[in-house]
Amino acid sequence: MCAVISLVVGCSMPSTPEPLELAVSRAGAVVLDANFADSVFVSGLQGPTTMTFAPDGRLFVSEKNGSLRIVENGQLLATPFVTLAVDNDNERGLMGVAFDPNFASNHYLYVYYTSVAGSIHNRVSRLTANGNVAVPGSELVLADLPTLDAANHNGGAVRFGLDGKLYVSVGENAVSSNSQSLNTPLGKLLRFNSDGSIPTDNPFYATATGLAKATWALGLRNPFTFDVQPGTGTLFINDVGEGGWEEINRGQAGANYGWPMTEGYFTNRPELTQPFFAYPHGAGTAAGNCIAGGAFYNPPVPAFPSAYVGQYFFADYTNNWISRIDPNSGANSLFATAAAGPVDLDVGPDGALYYLARGAGQVGRIAYTASLPPSIAQQPASTLVSVGNPATFTVSASGEPPLTYRWQRNGVDITGATSPSYTLNAAQLADSGARFRAVVTNGLGSTTSAEAVLTVTSNQPPVATIVTPVAGATYTAATNLMFSGSASDVEDGALPPSAMTWSITFHHDTHTHPAMSDTTGIASGSWPIPSIGESSANVWYRLRLTVRDSIGLTHTTYRDVLPVTVPLKVTSLPSGLQVLMDGRPFAAPHDTTGVVGVVRSVGVDSPQYANGRFWAFSSWSDGGAQSHTFTTPGSAATYTATFVETSGGSCYQIQSERSDKWLIVDTAGKVVAGSATQAGGQVFQLVPNGTRYKLKGSGDVFLTVVTNQLAMSANFASGESFTQLACGHGGRTRVGFQSSSGSAPHWKETTPDGPIQSGDGGNGGACNPTDAGAWEGFYLEPVACSGGSSGPVCGNGTVESGEQCDDGNTQSGDGCDATCHSETGGGAGCFRVQSERSDQWLTVDGAGKVAAISTTQTGGAIFELVTSGAKYKLKAASGAYLAVVADQLTVSATLNTAEPFTRYDCGIHGGRNRYGFESSTGNARNWKEATSGAPIQSGNGGNVGICNPTDVGAWEAFYLEPATCPAAQP
């Protein structure tokens, strides 16, 4: 829901009216246990985002503008370790830093930042340290993430695990579907080798593409921070929520944390991983809006009492509190409040807990102070005020409680000034030059702060005026926010643009996102309002102008610009099915409000199951694809997804190859090979779900994987999607099934009469076509579905998506049209054809003759299979069609004169489908490579019988490999 101001978390400070006069102040964290004390460790940071202690005790703090700062011996060094070229728009910038486990010898450290090299994208790089600066030119880019669309939800933490691998948290860039896609690294926790290569034992290495092969866990929205516990390796991920919950997720390989389908705790989704802990959105210390810091308390030498050792500390940025939780029992308790916007936590080598207070530009330090005399952590600061205005001085101290305070003016106690802060109301010119200090005392001693000097001037503060936008102005996305203003001062007169500083903040509900950073030196300008990012309608922009006069007095004013909004409705026909709005599932109809010009997305899953029926997506009312984006229009709009009823898929009984027994569902809902007869086996309906299948049992129950065992206990939405793999062998349909996650995801009858295993308990590899005794092979026997629907028979007029037709696919050209009648037109796709006799690929020679000549697949000719009733005509790349001329295949015909061939299924060999083709006339009509390298024979010169499924050396069998169809000929 939230998004950290000026950083990358995705959350921010509560919205508050702007003060009339700027001043720097800090309310120290209030620790509930009086034996702890908060103090300022260092201040003067500009937009800090994260911090990490180096092995040698130095503290490295990253700033949003690309500077990596070092705190050494309690002092912030003036020269940054490195300043990277970053895009710091909105939540972008320098976001993460980690040290190599061998830093003492190799001096490597790792950073995560938004690069401007080429496209704007997030990058993981390695730097080499030389003392307190980076070696020039030492940056080694390890990973360039995809180009960014939105400027928020970047994630950005980097840590080393105990396995020596580099873990990187990445946000979904405000595109929620990224979190579940294995074609992008966004919305994931990634795992790399220290050199940037991807470990081959990553859980999705074999199924993901590109950088997504680095995925270690998925289903995350904006995991800004995470930590690894020393000693145990336990990994906790803080995921910033949207609509209602903030999460701590226990890291585990292959886990799916559910975004965008779920947020917070959920039920009936066994394929997803519950959060270890979640807390709701809201005000107070039992709720929050942005989890933004986390650290395990396991220092080499603990300084906290033993009850705190091993605890996980976490912070909420917007509600300013720090809590702790037991990683074993889950018991949690509030630790501190008023922490001034904590964005990160870390445990120092001294055993203190440090927090990065973005709201104050400081690092706070919480120490256990029992038996310690007082010490000053933050000295009061000298200040300048106009006559008649208040002046405030603050001191921060630590030591064994209770601490008492005595403020002095010019060395004399001030009556009643006994708090950490002292305010002189309505300062007068006579007060100018007064010196203020605090004496802090406890039962073990006393200490006195440095003196702060008050300067009072008769000059009046300047006045800032915003001319445009005018009060009440509104905006639409993808336009420019134009602004202009002026500054005047009683003493200085009209102030120049150099005295003016502008900024824009994006407000969402009660929280803010950064927009335009501080920009000085202009009296007018413009800022492009993005159309991609936050899709909520309870948003607005706040334009702020601060002016400064010649002696340093300031004044700030602001103007809010509200959005133009319209009502939106997403619904379905029939009503009540599930729709996706911005990637999140809702029951239709779903009503929402949109900001005009903002890019939104709608989609549906297909098929769906409701009220005992299957429904397949047909169309959207706006003509868009099944999942597509749209730009919020200027008036109310409704988007309707139309579905058609479908049988859902074909039905089978399944026999285990290991025991020859048929799968049943036992009384506990577990799937076991328990029936000696097919009649006693459970009927499973294989429901296509993309390229995978969900398996329906009796009633409305679907198959899932529970504790690595197949269990019939899910609904359609939560049912596991299995990949079906062809295993070949004999004349029967022998297959394997693979779950979507786990280290051993292939079905396996590990123990006779025991539940079929999958997930982490099945087989690591797919079924082997040459191993007929493999335990991971299963036979499918077609049967009639319950309720009277037919089995897989093409032409019966009953829609059975996924039914096994002549070529075993579900595409156009499988013999069945959309209403399960024989196809009369259209294409079955394009293929290259390989002869089984010679293993050569068919080509077309200069005379148009078709022969198996090419030794490589890429050298083979591409043929498009064009349906002609129940037969096929083959179109070559030239646009000419295949005919039989003098008993030889020849590319020389038109569509009307082309030969229609019957295609036969010859069985599976080596995991590939084998086919035969028969011409319509002749006494030896089946294709045959009678002579190696010579034209393929048909008509009266081919084979008399059709291809033989058991004869894997048959000369009349051919393999089809899908290919991209060539461009149409003119």
N, C-alpha and C positions, 0 to 999 in steps of 0.2 A: 504494500500500500504506500510505503514511504520511500523516500530517496534521499540519501545523505547530502546535506547542503555542501556544495563545493567539493564533494568527493565522489565516491563511487559506490557507496554502500547501497543506495537505493532507499535511504531514509534521511530524516532531517530534523532540525529543531522545530519546536512548536511555533506556529505563527503568532507574532506579537506586534503591537503597534511600534513604529519606529520612535526612538527617543528624540527629543528636540536637540539634545547636545550629546555628542559622542564622548564616552569615557571608557577606560579600561578598568574593569573590576572583576573580581573572581570570588564566588562563594565556594569555599572549600568543601570537599566531600565530607558528609556526615556519616561516620562509621557507627553502626549500632552498638558494637562492643566498645566500651569506653577505654579499653586497654590498647586500642589502635588509634593512630593519629594520622591525619592527612596533611601533606605539605606539598609545596610546589618544588619539583625537582629542577625544572628548567622552563623558561618562558621565551617569548619572542618568535614563535614558529608561525609560518604563514600557510594556512590551509593544510595542516598535517593530516595524513590519511592512515599511516600505519607505522609501527616501530618494531625493532628487533634488536636484542642484545647480541653483540658479537661475542665469540668465545673468549676474547680478551677483556670483556667487561665494558667496552665502549657501546653506547646506544646509538643506533642508526635510525633516523626518523625521515620518512619520505614525505615530501610536500607535493601537493597537487600540481604545482607549476613545473615539476620535473626535477627539482633539487632534492638530492639525498644529503641530509644534514647529519653531522656527528656531534654527540654530546660526550665529552671526555673530561673526567674528573669534575663532573657537575657543571661544566661550562659548555654552552653552545658555540662551536667553532664558527668563525665568520666565513671561512671558505668551505663551500659544499664539497662533499666527497666527489660528486659528479652532478652535472646539470644536463639532463636529457632533453632532447627536442620532443615535446609532447603536444598533443591536442588536449587542452584542458577545458573544453566546452562542457557545460553541464556536469556530468559525473565522471568525465574522462580525466586522465592525468597519470601521474606516477602512483601506483597503488600497492605494490608489494615488494618485499625484500627478504631474502633468506641467505644463510651462510652455508657453504659447503661443509660437510662433516669433517673434511680434511683442510679446513681453512688455514690452520696454523702453518701448514706446509705448502699448499698450493695457492692460497690467498684469493680463492674464487668466492664471489657472491653473485646472487641471482636476483633479477628485478623483473617486474611485470608493469608495463606502462602502455599508454596509447600512443602509438607511433604515427608520425606524419610522413613516413617514407613511402611514397607512392600513394596508395589509398589510406584512409584513416582506419586503423585496426589496432587491436591489442597485440602486444609482443612480449615474449619471454626471452631474456638475454642473460648472458653470463659476463661479468666484469672481473677484472683482476685488480686487486688492491696493492698500492704501494704506500704504506703508512696510512695517512689520512686522506689520500686522494686516489682516484682510479688511474691506472696506467693509461695514458693517452692511446687511443686506437685499440684498446683491448676488448671492446665489446664483441662478443660472439653471439649472433642471433641463433637461438635454439628453436623457436617456433613463432611463426607469424600466423595469427588467428584470422578468421575471415573478416572481410571488410564490414565495418559497422554501418548499420542503418540508423538505429536509434542511438542517442547519446547516453542512455541509462542502462542499468542492469549489466554491469561489466564484470562483477566479481573481482578477483584480483589478488587473492592471497597465494603465497608460495611457501612451502615447507618441505623439509626432507623427512621421510619416514625412517623407521628403524631398519628397513630393508635397503637403505641407501638410495632409494628412488626419489625423484623430485615430484611432488604433488602440487597441482595448480588448480585453483577453483575459478570457474568461468561462468559468468551469468548468461542468460539466454537472449540478451540484447533486446528485451521487450517483445520478442516473438516467442510466445509460449510453446509453439509446436517444436521449436528447436530442442527443448528439453528431452523429448522422447525420440528424436531422430538420431540414428547412428550414421548419418551422412554429414554431420556437423559436430564440432567439438563444443559448441555453445550449450550452456545449461548443464554442465558436467563437472565432475572432479576428474582431472586428467592425471596420468602417471607417466613420467618420462624417466629414461636413464639420465644420468647427470650430464651427458654429452648432447642431450636433446633427441637421441634416438628413442624409438618406442619399444618397450619390452614386449616380447612375443607372448609372454604369459599373461598379458592384460586380458580381462574376461571377455572383451568384445573384439579382440584383435582380428579374429577370423571373419567376423560378420560385419564390422564397421568399415567405412571407407576413409581414405585420406587421414587427416589429423584426428578424426574421430576414433581411430584405432587406439589412441591414447586414453580412451574413456575407461575409467576405473569404476565410476558410479554415475548414474544419470537421474533425470527427474528433478533437477534443481532449478530454482528461479533466479536467485541472486545470492550465491554463497560468498559473501564479502570476506568473511574470516573463518578460519578453522585452526585447530591446534592438534599436535601429536603429543601424547603423554610420554615423557621419558620413562624408560624401563619397560613399560607394557606395550607401547606402540598404539594404544587406543587412540582413535582419531574421531574427533567431534567436529561436525560441520554446522556452522551457523547459517541458516538460510532465511533471508529476509522475505517476509510474506507479503500478500497483497490484500485480500479481502477480510481476513479475520485472525490470522495466527502467525506467530513467529516460531521457528523450529530449531531444535538442536538434533541433528541426525548423527547416529553412530555410524562411522564409515565402515563399509565392508565391500569387498570386491564383488562387482556385479549387481549391487543394490540399485533398485529403482525407487526413488523417494516420492514419486507420484505426481509432481507438477507437470501439466496443469490440471490433471484429473482430480487431484485432492490437495488440500491444504490443512495442516494440523492433523489431529487424530481422525481415523476413518474406520469403517467396518466393511466386511465382505469384499475385500480386495487382497486375497492371499498372495497375489503375485507382486505386490508392492511392499515396501519396507516402512513400517510405522516410525514416526519420529521418536527418538529417545525421550524427548521432552518438548512440549509446546505450551506457549502461553498466549492468551487472547489479546486482541487489540483493545485499547482503552486507556483511560487515565489511571494514575496511581502507581503503586509499587507492585501490585499483583498482576499488572497488565503492562503493555508497551506497544510500540509501533515499529521498532527497528532494532533487531539484535545485531550488534556491530562489533563485538569484541569477545574474545575467549582465550583462556589460558589455564592449563593444568598447574596446580601448585605442587611442584616436585623439584625444588631447587637442590643443588648438591648438599647444602647445609641449611635445613629449614630454620627460619627465624620466627615462624608462626607456631602456635601450639599444635600438638600432634593431631588434634581433631580436624585441622585444616589440611593436613598433608594428603595429597592425592585427590583433593576436591577440584572441580572444574569451575572456574570463575567466568561469568559472562555478564555482558552489559547491554543495556538498552539505551540507544543514542538519544531518542526523543524524550524519554521519561527520566533520564539522568540518574539511573540507579545501577548498582552492581550487585549481583546475586551469586550464590554458589550452589553446586549440586554434586551429590555423591554419584560417581559414574557407575557404581555397582547397584546401590539400592534405589537411586532416583530421588532420595530425600533432598529437598532444596530449601534454602532460606535466604532472606534478604541480608546483604552485607553492608551496603553503603548507599546513601542517597545524595542528591545535589552535586553530582559529579561533572557538571558543565559540559554535557555532550560527549560522553566517552565513545570513541570510535575504535579503540584497540586496547588490549590488555597484554601485559607481559610480566613475567616473574624475573626479577633482577638477580644477579649473582650474590647480592647481599641478603636475599630471602624476602625482600619487600615486594609488594604488589604495585606495579606501575600502571597508570592509565593515561591514555592520550586524550586530553580534553580539547576537542576541536573547537568547542564554543569559546575557549579562552586562549587558544594557541599555546597551550602549555602541556607539560608532562607532570602529572601528579604522582605522588609517592605515598603509599599507605604502609606504615610500619607498625610493628608490635612494639609498644613503647613502655611496657611494664619495667619499673626500676631504672628509668632514664630521666635525667634532669632535662629541663626545657632547652630547646634550641630553635633559632629562627630559621625558617625555611624560605619565607618570602618577606623581603623588607618593604616597608611602606614607601610609596613612590611620591616624588615631588609633583605638584600639580599647579596648573594655571586656571583661574576662573575669573569671570566678570564679576564686578561688584554686585552684591545682592544675590548671587547664586551660591548653592551649597558646595562645600569641598569635603571629600571623603578620603580617609586614609585607612588602609587595611594592612594587617600583619598576619602571617601564617606561621604557626609554631607547632612543634611536636614535643612529646615527652610524656612521662607517666601522668595520667589524669588524677585529680582534676587540675587543669591549668587556669590560672587567674591572670587578668590583664589590668594594667594601669597605664592610661595614656597621659603623657606629659606634654605641656606646651612651654617651650623655652626652659626645659628642665624642671618645671613645676607641675605637680599632679593636677589633672583636670577633674573636678568633682563629677562623679557619676559616670566617667568614661571607663567602663570596665568590660568592654566587649572586644572581640577581635577587630572590629571596625569602629572608627570614630568619625562623626560627621559634624562639621562646623556649619550651622545653618546661616544663610545670608551673609557671606563673607564681605567684609568692608575693606576700604583702602588701608585702614589702620592695621588690618591683620596681615598685610603683605610683608613678607620676610619672616613670619613666625615659623619656628621649627617644631616639628611634632615627632614623637617617638613613643614606643610602647615598652613597658617592662612586663615580662612574662615570668610567672613564678609557679612552682609546684613544691611538693614536700621534700624534694631533693635538691632544690637550688633555684636560681633566678638568672635571667639573661635580659639584656636590653637591646632593642633594635637600633638600627642606624636612624639618623634623623632625616625627615623629609621636609622640604621647604615649600611653603605656600606662597604663591605669587598672585596678587589680586590686581586687576587692571580696571580702569574706568572705561576702557573700550567696550563697546557692545559687540556681541556675536554677529556675524554676517547673516544675511537672509537668503535662503535658497528658494527659487520659484520655478516650478515646472509649468511651462506654457502649453506644450503638447506632449502626450495626448490630453485632451480636456477631461474634466471630471465627467464620469459616466460613460467614457469611451468603451467600446467592445472590440473584440477581435475574432477572426476566423483563422484556422491553421493555414500554413503555406502562404502567409502574407508577411509583410514587414511591419514591425512595431516601430513607428517613427516617433522620435522624441526630440524636444528642444527645451531650453530653459535659460534662466539668467541668475546672476548673483550680485548682490549689492551689500555694501558695508558703510556704516555711518562715518567711520574714519577714513576708509580707503576709497569710498565711492564705488563705482561699478567694477566688479572683479573680472579679470580676464578668464578665458577658458581654462588656463592652466590651474586655476583655483577650484575647478569643478571636477567631481568624480561621480560617474554614473555606474549603476549596477542594476541588474534585473534578476529577480527571484521568481521561480515558478512554484506556486502554492497548490498543494493537493490536500483537500480536506483540512486537517489541522496541522499539516506538515509541509515541508518545502523541499524543492529540488533546486540546485543551482541552475542558472540560465546564462546570463551575460556577466562575466567577472568584472571586477572594478576596472573602469576605463576612465583615465584622466586626460584632460587637455582638450576637450571638445565641448562646444555649447549646444550641439545638436548631432543627431546621428540616427541610425536605424539598426534593428536586429531582426534576423529572419526567424519567424515563428515556425518551429518544425511541425511536420504533419505526422511523423512517426514517433512513437513513444507512449506516454501515458494516454490511455484511452478513456479514462473516467471523465465525467462531466463536472464534478465538483472541484473545479480548478480555476485558477486565475493567475495573472502575472502582476507582480509588484515592481514598479519602476522607482528607483531610489536615487536622489541627487544629494550629495554632500558637498558643501563649499567650505573653504578654509581661508581666513584672512591673513594678513601679513604677520601677525604675532602668534598665530596658531589656534585661534578660536574657530570653532566649527558649528555648523548647523546642518541638519538633515531633514528633508521632506520626502514624501513618497506619494505615488498615485497608483491605484489598483485599476487594472484593465480586465474586464470580465468577458467570458466567452459567449458567442452566439451558439445556442444549443437547440437540438431538435429531438423529438421522441423517435425511437427506433423499436421495431418489433421483429423478432425472428421466430418463425413458426414452422409447422410441418403439416403435410397432408399424407396420411391421417394425422390428426392432432395427438400430442402426447409422446411422440418419439423424442429422442435426444438430439439436440442441436449443439453446435460448438460456436460460442461467441468469443472471439479473440483467443481461441484455443481452449477455453474452459467449457465443460459440459453443463447443459441446462436442459430441463424438461420443457418441451415446447407447449404453449407459446412462452417466449421470454421477452420481457419488456425492459428496455434500458434507455438511456439518454446519451446522445453523442454531441461532441463539439464539431461544428461545421468545418469541413476540410481535413479532419483527422482521418488517417487511414485505419480502417478496422478490418477484421476478417470474420468470415462465417464458414462453417463447414459441417459435415456430418460424417459419422462412421457408417459404413455399409458392409454387410447387411446389419440390421438390427432385429431384435427379438422382443416382441411385446404382445401380451395377451394370447400367448400360445401360437403366434404367427411370426414368420420371418418377413422382413421388409427390405427391399433393395432400393438404393437411391436412384432416382430417375433424372431430376433436373431441379435447378433453382429458378425462381421467378425472374431473376435479373439476368438469366442466361449464363451465369458463371459456372466454373468448374466445381467439382464436389467440394473442394476447399479453395477459397479464393478471397482476395482482398477487395475492398471497395472504399471509395472516398465518401465520407459522411456528407450527404447532400444538404441543400439549403432548406429543405422542408421535410416533414415527417415521412417515414418510409417503412415498408414492411418487406421482409425477405422470407420467402416461403420455399421450403425444401419439399419436393414431391417424391413420394416413394411408391413402389409397386410391390404387391405381394409376391413372394417367391417361396418355393418349397424349402429353400435353405441349403439343399445339398443332398447328395446320395447317401444311402444307408448301407452299413456293412456289419458283419460280425467278424471279429478279429481273433486270429489264432496265433499263439506264440510258437515261434520256431523251435525254441528250446525244449519245451515239454509237450508240444503238439496239442496243448489244451487251449480252450477258448476263453477269452477274457470275460469275466463277470464282475459285478459290483457286490462286495460283501456287505454284511450288516453294518459295518463301521464306515461304509462309503468308499472303501479302498478298492482299487482295481487290481484284480489278481487273475492269473491264468488258472481257473478252477473248474472248468467244465470239460468233461471228456467228450461231449457231443456238441456239434454245432448248434443243435436245437436249444441247448441250455445256455448258450452264450448271450451276452448282452448285445443289444442292437445299438450301434453308435451311428449318429448322423454326422457326417463330415461337412461342416458349414464353412465355406470359403471366407477368409478374412484377409483381404489383400492377397498375398502370395502364400499365406499360411491357412491353417484350419483350426476351428474350434470344434470340439467333439461334444455333441449333445447326447445325453442318456435318456432315461425315462422321465416323463413329465417336463419340468422346466429347468432341470439341473444340467450343468455343464462341467466338463473335466478341467481340473487344475492340478497344480503340483503343491503339495503340503508336506513340509519336512522331507523333501526329496522323494515323495511317493505320489503316484497318481491317485487322485481322490475325486470322486464325483460329488462335489460340494459347492460349486460356484454358480453364480448366475451368468447370463450371457456377457455382460460387461466385464465381469471379473474373471471369466474363464481364460485359461492359458491358450495362447495361439501357438500351435505346433507347426513346424516345417515338415512336410512329407517328402521323404527321400526315396527314390527308386533304387531297389537293391537287386532286381533281376532274380533269376533262378527258376528253371522249369517253366511250365506254362501258366503258373499262377502269379497273381499280383503280389509281389513280395516287397515290402516297404519298411522304412524306418521312420520314426518320429523324433523330432528334436524340439525341446522347449526353448524359449526365447532367451534364457539366461542360465547361468550355472557353469561349473567347470566340467561336468560330466552330464550334458543335457539330453543325451540320446536314450530313448526308452530301452530298458533292459530288464529281463526276468532274472535278476541276480540270484534269487533263492526260489526253488520250486515251491509253489503254493503261497509265496510271499507277495506283497504288493509290488507292482511294476515300479522300477526306480527311474528317476529323471532328475533334473536340476543339478545338484552336486553329487548325486548318488547313482547316476546311470552309467552310460558308456561315454568315454571321452571322444571317440571317433565315430563317424557315421557308419552305417551298415555297409558291409563289404560284399559286392556282387559275386565275388569268387568264393566267399566263405559261406557255404550253405548250412553250416552248423552254428553260425554266430548267434549269440543270445539276443542281439539287438534287432533281429529280423522278425517281421510279423506279416502274416498273410491276411489280405482283405478279401472277403467273400461277399458279393453284392446280395442284398436282401431288400424286401419291401419295407419302406418306412412305416412306422406306426401311424394309424389314422387312415390307412388305405391308400396312401400315395405310392406310386410305383418306384421300382428300382431304376437303375441307370439305362433307360431305353430311349433312344432318340426317335423323335417322330410321333410320340404319343400325345403331344399337345399340352403336356404338363411341364411347367417350368421347373427344372431341377438344376440350378446353377452349381457347377462343379461336377456334374455327372461325367462319368468316363465314357466318351464317345469313341469314334474311330481312331483319333490320335491322342486321346487322353488329356486334352487341354480344355480350357474354358473360353477360348478366343473364337472370334468369327472364323468360320472355316472348319469347325470341328464336326460339321454335319448337321448341327442343330442351330436354328435361328433363335431370336430372343423369346419366341413363344414355344420353343421345343418342337418345331416342325422342321422338316428337311430344308436346308438352305437352298435358295434359288439364285443367289448372286452375292457379290462382294468378294473380298480377298481373304485368304487364310494367312497372309503374311509372306515374307520373302525368306528364301533359304539358299544355302549352298548344299550340294548333294554329293555324298561320298559313296563310292562303290565298295561293297563289303568284300568283293573278290580281290581287288588289287590295292585297296586302301587309297586309291587315287581319287581326286575330285573331278567332277564333270566339268568340261569346258566346251566351248563352241568353236569349231575350226573355221577357216576361211570359206569353206563350202557350206557352212551352217550345220554340219554334222556334230552330234553330241557324243563325246567320248570321254572316258575317265583317263585323263592325261596329267593333270596338275598334281605335283607332290605336296603342295601346301594348300591349306584352306583358303588363304587370301587370293590364291591364283585361280580358284574355282569360279565358275560363272554363277551369277545370282539369278534365281528363278522365282517369280511371283506365282503362288498358287491361287488362281482365280476360280471361285466356286461356280459350278455349272450343274444345278440340281444337286444330286448326291455325288457328283464327280468333280474333277478339277481340270482346268486348262492351265498350262504353264507358259508364262510370259517371260521372255528373256529381257536383258537390259536394253537391247536395241529397240524394244517395242514389238518385235515379231513374236509369234506364238509357236509352240511346239506341235509338230505333226509327225506322222509315220510315213516316210517316203521310201519305197523299195525295202520295207521291213527295217528301216533304220530311223532312229530319232533324228529329226531335222528341224532346225529353227527357220521356218519359211512361210508360216501361215498368218492369217489375220484372226481376230477373235472369232469371227463367224465360221472360218474354215478350220480352226484349230481342232486337234483331236482331244476329246474329253476322256480322261483317264480315271479309272477307279483306283482308289488307294486302299491298301490293306495293311493292317497292323501285323508285323512279323515278330513281335515280342521284344524283350529287352536283352541287350547283351553289353556287358561292360558299363552298365548304368545308362546306356543310350537307347533311344527308341529306333527300331528297325522297321522299314516299310518296303512294300512292293507296289508297283504300278502296272495296271492292265489296260491295254487299248480296247476299243469297243468292237473291233473286228479282227479276224484271223484265227488260225488254229494253234498259234503259239504266241499269245498276246502279251504275256508278262515280260516286263523289262528284264534283260539279261545281258551281262557283259560276257558274251560268248567268247570273244577273243580279247586278251589284254591289250588295251590301247586302241582297239578298233571301235567304230561307232556302236552305241548301245542298240541291241536288237529288240524288236517288238513285232506286232502283226503276225506274220507267219514265221518269223525268225527268232522269236524270243523263247521263253519257257512255257511249257504247256500248263503246268500247275502253278498255283500261287506260291509265294515264299513260305518256307517251312519254319515255324517258330523254334523248333528244336534243332534246326540245321544252321549252326552259326557260321558255317563256311559257304552257305548258299550263294550262288552267283547272281541270283535274282533279288537279293536284298540290298537296300540302300539306307544310308543314314542321312537325316535332315538336320542341318544346323542353322538356326535362325540368323538372318542377316538384315542389315538396313536396306530398305528398298531404294533403288536408284531413282534419281529425279525423273519425272515424266518426260518422254521424248516429244519434241514439237510435232 
